[in-house]
């Protein structure tokens, strides 16, 4: 059984100018431990696809199966719980809470998910240390570099031990050297922990370093 199966996925937005069909029938399979890049020009539907994969939005038509279960058969509360426990997110902008420390930002999804502080504390410390942030536990985002902020965001994405991490242009807001370093971190996590990654990127060089890449054109996978 594949980890994720996307079948005939379509998404239409209704605007004042009329319906806008963004996804036009996506079929995609992702295996456990995969590192998949999704490439394509701006506006072809990459981020929309990622948001639906992450259950942040619903498709107009089609299905997404996680480990054989159609996730959109779940009710709203069950989907929220599924997202919290099974999916990690890394965005182009880290979306860290500025008033909280790196450690506090990392543990937030676990506390929301009802995990006790005792259980999550050690997990967060191990993740931050593994990502090279041993001395940064108690620094707030404004005291961290761009690369460090993104590594905190990666640790936050992993705190619930998700089945997949969805990354939307994770290096897009970083300089080339820092972006390359972050991408190597994602590859290390994929190889050492077997974490599945789906990464939207404009960077063809980074995409070629993934296990495989699919290219989107006008709402379809080419």
Secondary structure, DSSP 8 states (H G I E B T S, - for coil): --SEEEEEEEEEEEETTEEEEEEEEEEEEE-TT-EEEEE--TTSSHHHHHHHHTTSS--SEEEEEETTEEGGGS-HHHHHHHHHHHEEEEESS----TTSBHHHHHHHHHHHTT--HHHHHHHHHHHHHHTT-GGGTT-BGGGS-HHHHHHHHHHHHHTT--SEEEEESTTTTS-HHHHHHHHHHHHHHHHHH--EEEEE-S-HHHHTTSSEEEEEETTEE-
